[in-house]
Amino acid sequence: MTASILVVCTGNICRSPAIERLLRARLGDAAGLHVESAGTHAMVGEPIAQPMADLLADHEIPISGFAARQLRPDMIEDASLIVAAARDHRSAVVRLVPGAVHRTFTLLELARLTSTLAIPAAEDLVARVEALPARAAGQRSMHLNHRDPDDIIDPYRRRRPVYRKSFAAIDDAVTRLVAALTSDRVRQRR
């Protein structure tokens, strides 16, 4: 069994590579699990923006070998789960492949939805990632009145404090998502 996570932002040089690299590092090298990223208006071939690369390096997250890629419909079709940096990225994914609507979430939304998920402990990580979209989509009605933002601030061409704020939001949300996916206990609904 295989599962893939596709992370999407605009240029694929700030937010989505940070999410991708954090997920890869924290989920480990699970056989059959692939994490990649792309941009809706990618700066094709470019490395991770230096301020974001510095933040990743500060957290000992590998940054080598990255090159920005343009989002394509086949990437969306092949993904088990699509994680968007902001709502407009989620919309862009669904415009390209309408059938991906139930597999596409913003990172902040997904982190919030996983807080009320029950994930069977017997499942391996790949099975959990495969099952996550349906389980998370089923939680959306429980979170209709949330007041939290669903967009991670875009730091591109802004000052370093904005990069730090963006990275902090990404780091927190990835931590919560990974905790939900790797917990060895059955989580109860609240």
C-alpha distance (Angstrom), angle and dihedral (degrees) to the residues before:
residue distance angle dihedral
M1 . . .
T2 3.81 . .
A3 3.78 133.8 .
S4 3.77 131.8 -172.5
I5 3.77 134.3 -160.5
L6 3.80 118.5 -155.9
V7 3.81 117.1 -163.1
V8 3.81 118.8 -159.4
C9 3.81 135.4 -166.2
T10 3.80 133.8 143.3
G11 3.80 110.5 -85.9
N12 3.82 97.7 11.7
I13 3.80 90.6 -131.6
C14 3.83 104.4 93.9
R15 3.78 123.2 18.8
S16 3.81 103.7 20.0
P17 3.82 95.9 46.8
A18 3.82 89.5 48.9
I19 3.81 91.1 51.2
E20 3.82 91.5 44.1
R21 3.79 94.6 49.4
L22 3.81 94.1 44.3
L23 3.81 91.4 49.7
R24 3.80 91.7 48.2
A25 3.79 92.5 49.0
R26 3.79 95.6 45.4
L27 3.79 99.2 40.4
G28 3.79 91.1 47.8
D29 3.75 127.4 -151.4
A30 3.77 98.5 -44.0
A31 3.78 109.3 175.7
G32 3.78 109.7 -110.2
L33 3.83 96.5 16.9
H34 3.80 118.3 114.6
V35 3.82 126.8 -177.4
E36 3.80 121.4 -170.0
S37 3.79 139.5 152.4
A38 3.80 142.1 -144.3
G39 3.79 139.7 175.7
T40 3.78 133.6 -121.3
H41 3.83 87.8 -139.0
A42 3.79 98.3 15.6
M43 3.75 124.8 -169.0
V44 3.80 87.2 -133.5
G45 3.78 115.4 -138.9
E46 3.81 95.7 6.9
P47 3.81 121.2 130.5
I48 3.79 124.4 -123.3
A49 3.82 109.8 -65.7
Q50 3.79 107.5 -93.8
P51 3.82 98.5 -117.7
M52 3.82 90.5 51.9
A53 3.81 91.3 42.9
D54 3.81 88.4 53.1
L55 3.81 91.4 52.2
L56 3.80 91.6 49.1
A57 3.81 90.8 47.9
D58 3.82 89.9 49.7
H59 3.82 86.3 59.0
E60 3.82 91.5 46.5
I61 3.81 92.3 -112.6
P62 3.83 113.5 150.8
I63 3.81 113.5 -114.6
S64 3.80 102.7 172.7
G65 3.78 122.0 115.2
F66 3.78 96.4 28.1
A67 3.82 121.7 140.7
A68 3.80 123.9 170.4
R69 3.82 116.2 -111.5
Q70 3.78 133.8 -162.1
L71 3.80 115.5 -115.8
R72 3.81 112.0 -109.8
P73 3.82 130.9 -173.8
D74 3.82 92.1 -116.0
M75 3.83 90.3 58.9
I76 3.79 89.6 54.4
E77 3.80 93.5 45.5
D78 3.81 91.5 51.2
A79 3.81 95.8 47.9
S80 3.79 122.2 99.7
L81 3.81 90.8 -161.5
I82 3.81 130.0 15.7
V83 3.81 117.5 -156.0
A84 3.81 116.4 -166.3
A85 3.79 126.7 -163.2
A86 3.82 91.6 -141.6
R87 3.79 142.0 6.8
D88 3.81 93.3 -100.0
H89 3.82 89.1 58.0
R90 3.79 89.9 50.6
S91 3.81 88.6 51.3
A92 3.81 91.8 48.8
V93 3.81 91.0 52.5
V94 3.80 91.9 50.3
R95 3.82 92.0 46.7
L96 3.81 89.5 55.4
V97 3.81 94.8 44.0
P98 3.83 112.6 13.5
G99 3.81 91.2 -171.6
A100 3.81 89.6 66.0
V101 3.81 92.7 70.0
H102 3.81 94.0 103.2
R103 3.83 93.2 46.5
T104 3.80 96.5 48.5
F105 3.81 125.3 87.7
T106 3.76 137.4 154.1
L107 3.80 111.4 -108.8
L108 3.81 92.2 -116.5
E109 3.81 91.9 48.6
L110 3.80 91.7 48.9
A111 3.80 92.4 48.9
R112 3.81 89.4 51.0
L113 3.83 93.7 46.5
T114 3.80 93.3 49.7
S115 3.79 89.6 59.2
T116 3.83 88.8 76.1
L117 3.79 99.4 35.9
A118 3.77 126.0 117.3
I119 3.81 107.2 -146.4
P120 3.80 116.2 -174.4
A121 3.79 109.0 -118.5
A122 3.80 92.6 -143.5
E123 3.79 93.1 68.1
D124 3.79 119.5 95.1
L125 3.81 120.4 -127.7
V126 3.81 95.1 -95.8
A127 3.81 91.3 51.7
R128 3.80 90.2 47.7
V129 3.82 92.1 52.5
E130 3.81 90.8 46.9
A131 3.81 91.6 51.0
L132 3.81 96.8 40.5
P133 3.84 99.3 86.3
A134 3.82 94.3 56.8
R135 3.79 92.4 42.9
A136 3.81 93.6 47.1
A137 3.81 93.2 45.5
G138 3.79 87.7 54.1
Q139 3.82 88.9 58.3
R140 3.83 95.8 54.6
S141 3.81 93.9 92.8
M142 3.82 90.0 56.3
H143 3.80 90.0 58.4
L144 3.81 102.2 44.6
N145 3.80 94.1 115.3
H146 3.79 97.2 48.2
R147 3.78 117.4 135.1
D148 3.79 97.5 -161.6
P149 3.81 118.9 111.9
D150 3.80 119.0 -108.8
D151 3.81 96.1 -155.9
I152 3.79 126.7 84.2
I153 3.79 109.4 -142.8
D154 3.82 114.0 -104.4
P155 3.82 107.3 -123.7
Y156 3.81 96.8 -174.7
R157 3.83 111.7 137.9
R158 3.78 91.5 -3.5
R159 3.78 132.0 114.8
R160 3.79 122.9 -74.3
P161 3.84 93.9 -104.5
V162 3.82 87.8 63.0
Y163 3.81 89.9 51.7
R164 3.80 89.2 50.4
K165 3.81 91.4 50.0
S166 3.81 91.6 48.3
F167 3.80 91.9 46.6
A168 3.82 92.2 48.1
A169 3.82 90.9 54.4
I170 3.81 90.8 47.4
D171 3.80 93.1 46.5
D172 3.81 92.9 49.9
A173 3.81 94.4 46.9
V174 3.81 93.6 45.5
T175 3.81 89.7 49.1
R176 3.82 91.0 53.5
L177 3.81 93.1 45.1
V178 3.80 93.4 48.3
A179 3.81 90.8 47.4
A180 3.80 89.8 55.0
L181 3.80 92.2 47.9
T182 3.79 96.8 45.6
S183 3.79 102.6 38.5
D184 3.79 112.6 125.8
R185 3.76 93.7 -152.5
V186 3.78 130.5 72.7
R187 3.78 107.8 -102.6
Q188 3.78 116.1 -138.4
R189 3.78 124.5 -138.6
R190 3.78 115.1 -107.8
